[in-house]
Amino acid sequence: TGRAFPDIAAQATDFCVTPFGCGVAGTSCASPTVAGIIGLLNDVRLQNGKPTLGFLNPMLYENAGALNDITTGSSNGCGLFSKGWPAKTGWDAVTGLGTPDYAKLAKVVASLP
């Protein structure tokens, strides 16, 4: 679809990555962090005899309260004179719905059929 807006976000600064050391940042840190959380959520489901989650967006948007809404800060923008997008209450173009709250999401996914 060519989408370029986030559905969710994750902390992505000061990661330690072998062989590069610490201080690594960006999507290359946030994506595997979220993937690990989703893997743990799938494990909750499998331990309860349920199937894995599959396409996540409907579950995320129906349970936005299970994410930490980021309401301050902004992106850097795309150029010298661009301000970027601000974080705000609810979905925004810089952090989506927010960052995953594992404990809350684990309760949500355990309650799904």
Helices and strands as residue ranges (DSSP letters): E 15-17, E 21-24, H 27-47, H 57-62, G 64-66, E 67-68, E 99-100, H 102-111
